[in-house]
Amino acid sequence: KIFFFLIIFTLFSQKSFSSPKEKIINNFNKINNISFEFQQKIDDKTEVGKCYIKYPKLIYCLYDNKDKKEMVSNGRALVIKNNRYNKTYIYPLKTTPLEYILDKEFILNAIKNLDPKINIDKTIEFSITNKSNLVSIFFDSKTYNLSGWKTIDIYQNTVIFQINNLEKNVNIDENQFKLPSLN
């Protein structure tokens, strides 16, 4: 009985004492898609809105501003559309940091080999360098959910993307990830 108790205790204690990195990996592995509100800061400009991400490499964001900007990736291209002025910009996804941020397997493989940094705001940060791109991915230290990222855009501006009110594995309309018509 004592031997059996020790085995059970050991199994449960290993599970409860796993590292934050292991908890992040276990949690992130279970996610197929997420829905969230966001706050994006580029230099002194702040924008807010709502996003949906479906792994791998699909994203749809609608910005809550006068331009009603949309950002969509179908896994190969990234389109940013300003609906107010009917302007559409298209970029190959592989030329943007979202190439890595939207790739769950890339993130999981990268963080397995990295040491996390605990920030003042209690987020857990992993800094990933790939092909001269530096992407910092942030996770919440209590829920181990994705909480944002920091990148450098094509104009060399620091972009800080903060996730709020995250929901996991929700029903998502697949049509959201279709690229808008180009003008």
Secondary structure, DSSP 8 states (H G I E B T S, - for coil): -HHHHHHHHHHHHHHHT--HHHHHHHHHHT-SEEEEEEEEEETTEEEEEEEEEETTTEEEEEE-STT--EEEEESSEEEEEETTTTEEEEEEGGGSTHHHHT-HHHHHHHHHTS--EE-TTSEEEEEEEETTEEEEEEEETTT--EEEEEEE-TTS-EEEEEEEEEEES----GGGGS-----
